[in-house]
Amino acid sequence: MSTKITGVELRRIAMPLVAPFRTSFGVETSRDVLLVRVVTSEGEGWAECAAMSEPRYCSEYVDGAQDVLRRFLIPALPKDGVDVHAVGRVLHPFTGHRMAKSALETAVLDAQLRGAGESFGSFLGAARDRVLCGVSVGIMDSVPELLDAVAAYLAEGYVRIKLKIEPGWDVEPVRAVRERYGDELLLQVDANAAYTLADARQLTKLDDFGLLLIEQPLANDDMVQHAALAKLLRTPVCLDESIESAADAAAAVSLGACSVINIKPPRVGGFLEARRIHDLARAHGIPVWCGGMLETGIGRAANVALAALPGFTLPGDTSGSSRYFATDITEPFVLADGHLQVPAGPGLGVEPLPDALKEVTTSSEWIAL
């Protein structure tokens, strides 16, 4: 179904986090979020760009994403109407900028599905109406502080704990959590590429703790060394930042660089590519799970729908709204019995609450087509 777009709004909002979130590449205290609203002759669609304020997680950053959308990606959309499957084709000539491309494609898809009365989950092929949720726990100042944080998340009902690690903050915090909460706790770690192969001996010490996986231990662009490390570890290696496409996923699987994949739709250019990676991994018996980028309810709704696909057999980072924000811009996602409900309404099944959105908006620009 082709959708005729009349214009696109690029809206920036400021979302303070309920607590600082520290990883090996920096500390975040608030999210400067770019929202994309596609307006068509029949209605509108929303999406969230996952790019952060600075190019630390990847080369993209929010000012750059807004610029490339304004100058190149939005003007490339066909004037006579566009189907979501065509968005990737018309944006393909522009190198990189996957998060910006993902936001535009997702907003077009939301508009298209709302017009058709079909939900995101139905379109993607969701097999469940709710998904199990884990939580990502940032690097703390002390082990006691970490243990308190984990206790609070377990009390909320999260079924899996992911600990961010870096050199100097790895074996001891993992040991402390495992000893405190026992072998039954689903526990994994995420290094965000903070190590090198020279750290292999240190990383093998994590094998003692029965982890689900170690996520992205080495550099984003080095699958060969990940394959070498995977041979040295009993802990399954999961790739995140290294996987930017289904072709990357195929290469990683064939090299033996990973036995688990974290799919972040914005990182791979959108939900159509995310589904291709899911399908490829499922065909090879590789479990996948859905990563998060500290999204508002707009981005979370889409992630939860993706996480309901049959190959997502591990709990993802699709935490409830209160994990990050005191007040979300949509109706909040609330954890129930360790699960989040997959929105069933047309499109994303959620939309911004006008008053909440107005309160956090810092700028808005309209680009007519």
N, C-alpha and C positions, 0 to 999 in steps of 0.2 A: 504494500500500500504506500503510495507516494504522498508525501506531506509537503505542502507549499509553505515555506517559511517567510514570514513578513519581517522579522527582525530578531535580534538576540540582545538580551540584557546581560551585562557583566557586572555583578554586584559583589562588593567586598564587605565582609563582616568580621568583627573582632570578637573572638570567643575565648574568654579566660578559662584556663584549666582549673579544676578543683584542687590540684596539687601539681607541683613541678614534675615533669616526666623526663628522666635522664637516661640516655643511651650512650654507647661508646662514641657517638659523633656529636653529642651536645645535649643541652638542657632546654626544654620548652616549658614556658609558663603560660603561654596563650597561643591560640591559633588564629592566624590571619588567613581567612578562608575566602576563596573565590568561588562564587556560585554562578552558574550559567543557566539562564532561562531562555528557552527557545519558544517564540510565539509564532503560531501558525494560523491559518484561516479558520481552523476548527477549535483551537485551544492553545495550550502551552505545555511545555515539559521542563523539568528541573534536573540539574545535576550539580555535583560538587567536584571541584578540581582539588586533587590531593597534594599538590605541590606545597612545600613549606616555604617559610620566609627566606631561608638561605639554602644554597645548593650544597647541602651536606649529605643527606640521604642519597641523593642522586644529583645529576647536573641541573635538573629543573628547579625553579623557584617561582614564587607566586607572581611577582612583577613581570618576570619573563613570560610566564604562561599567559597572563592577560595581554601582553604585547603581541605575542605570536597569534593568539586568537583574533585580536582586533585587526592586525595588519595582513595576515595570511590565511588563517584557517577558515574564519567565518566568510570572508569574501570569496573563498573557493567553492562554497556550497552552490549547487545549481539554482538558478532563479526560478525555474519552472517546477520545482518540487523535488524532494529527495526521499528515498527509502533508506532505512538505517543501514542496509547492506551496502549501499552506495557511498556512505560517508567515508568508510575506510579507503575506498578506491580513490575518491577525489582528494583525500588528505595524504595519500601515499607519497606523492612527489616531494613532500616536505619531510626532511630528515629529522628523526628523533621527536622530541616534544610529545611523548606518549601520554603524559598526564593531561596535557591540554587537549589532545585529540580525544582521549577517553571522555573528558567532560562534555565535549561537543557531541560526540556520538551518543552518549548516554542521555543527554537532554533531548536529542532528536528521537531516540527510542522511547523515552518517557512520553513525549507528545504523541508519537505514533500509536503506542499501546493504549493511552488514555482515549484517543479517538476511536480505537477498535474495541474498547471495553475489556481488554485483556491485561492480566497482571504480569509483572516482571517475572515472577516465579514460573508461571505457566509458559511464557515465551521461552525462557531459558531451559526448561525441562525439569523443574523441581520435583523431587520424589517425596518430599516431606512437607508438613505444614508448620514445623518448628525445628530449630536447630540447637544442638548442644553448644554451650559457650565456655570458652576459656578466657583468661585475662592475662595481659602482659604487665609485668611488674618491673619498673625501672630500677636503675642502679641507685642504691641508698647510701647514706653516710655511715651506717653501721649495720651489723648483722641483727642486733635486737630490733632496730627500726624495720628491717626487712621482714623479720618474723611477725611483727605486729601487723604489717601491711598484708602479708599472706593470710594471717588469721582472719582479718577483716573481710578479705575477698572470699575465703572459704565460707565464712558465716553468711555472706550474701547469696551463696549457692553456686559459685563458679566451680566447674567440674575439672578444670585443668589450669595449672599454673605455669606460666612462662617467665623465666628469670632472664633479664638482660645481663650479659656478662662482658668483661673486658679484662686484659691482663692486669692482675692484681686484685680482681674481684670475680673469681670463678669457683675454684674448688671449695673454699671455705663457706661461702654463702650457700652453695648447693648442698654441701654436707649438712649444714645447720638446718635447712628446710627439710631435707630428707629425714634426718634424725628426729626432728620435732613432729613431723606429720606422717611418717611411716612409708612403707613401700607401696601402700595402696594409692597414694596420691599420684595422679597423672602429672608428671613434671617434665619440662623441657627447658632448653636454654637457647638464647639468641645472642650471637656475637656481633652482628652487623659488620662483618668483615674486619674485625679488630685484631686478628691474629695472622701469623705467617706459618709456613710449613716448618720453620725452625721451632715453633711452639708445640709441635706434635706430641712431644713427651708430656708436656703439661696437660694437653687436651686428653690424652689417654687416661689421665687420672679421673676424668669424669665418667669413665666406663664403669666405675664401682657403684654408681648411684641409680642404675636402672632407668635412665632417661628415655623418654619417647624418641627424642632426637636432639641433635645440635644443629642450630640454624645458622647458615652463612658464616662459617668460621673464618674463611679466607677471603681474599680480594674478589670483588664482583666479576672481574674479567678473567679469572683463572680457573677454568673447569679442570684443566689437566692436574693442577696441584690438589684440587678437591678430590679428584679420583685417586690420587696417591694417598691423601689423608684418609679417605674412606676405607682403604685397605688396612690401615693401621688401627682403626677404631672399631670397637664393638658397637658403640652408639651409632644409630643411623644418622647419616648426614642429610640435612634438608637444605635445599637451595631456595633463596629468596631473591636478592638483588641480581643474581646472575641470570635469572630467567626473565627475559624481556619479550619473549615470543614463543609460539609453539615450536618454531625451528630451534630455538635455544633449548627448550625442554627435550626435544628429540635428541639433540647433541649430548645433553647431560646424561640422559638415560643410556645412550649407546656407549658413552665413555665410562659409565659407572661412577660418575661424579656425585650422584645422589641416589637415595632410595625413597625420598619423600620430597614433595614440592609444595611450597607456600605460594598460593596464587593471590596476588594483589591486582585486581583488575586495572586500577589506574597505571600501575607500573608496566603493564603489558599492552597498553593502548586501548583498553576497553573490555566490555563484557563479552563481545563476540569472540575476541581472541582468548579471553579467559576460558570460555567454554571450549574452544579448540584445544587448549592445554589440558583441561579436565578430560576431554575425550581421549586424547593421546595417552595421558598418564593411566587412565582406566584401562585402556587396551593393553598396556604393558604391566598392569598390576601394581602401579605406583600409587600409594595413597596421597591425596592432596588435602589441603585445608586452606581456609580463607584468612589472609592476613588483614590487618587494619592499619589505617593511617590517621588515627584520632579524628574520625569523621563525625560530623553532625548527623542528625537523623536522616538527612537527604542521602548522604553516602552510605550510611548504615543500612537503610532500607534495601538498597541495591545489593550490598554485600550479603545480607541475610538471605535474600532470594537465591543468590549464586550458591551459598553454602548449603542450600537444600538439595543440590544436585546429588545423584547417587554416589559419585566417586569421592565426595567430601566425607571421608570416614573418620577424620580426626577433628576434635573440637577446634574452632578457629578463634581469632581475636575479635570476634563480633560481640564485644561486651555491651552491656546496657548503657544508656545515655549518661546515667549518674556516675559512671566510671571516670568520665572526663569533664562533664559540664554540669554546673548547678541547675541551669535552665537550657534546654535544647531549643532549637528553632522550629522543631516539629513536635507533635505529641511524643513524649519520651518513650524510648524502648525500655521496657522493664523486665528484668530477669524473673522467670517463674519456673521453679523446680529445675534450675540449671539451664533453661532453654529460653530462646527468644522466638516469638511468633513470626512467621513469614507473612508480611502484609499481603492481603488477598484482594485489595481493591485494584482498580484499573491503573496501569503504569506502575510507578513505584509504590503506590498505595498510601503514600504520605505526601504532604505538602507543607510549606512553611506557614506557621501561624503569623498572620500579618503584624500583630502588635509586637510579638517576640522578634520578628525579623527587623522591623523598623528600629527597635531599640539597639540592635547590635550593628546596623549598617553604617559603614564608614564612607562608602562612595558607591556610585552607580553610573554606568554609561550605557547608552542605547545605540545599537548599530543596526541601521535599517538595511534590508536587502531589496 
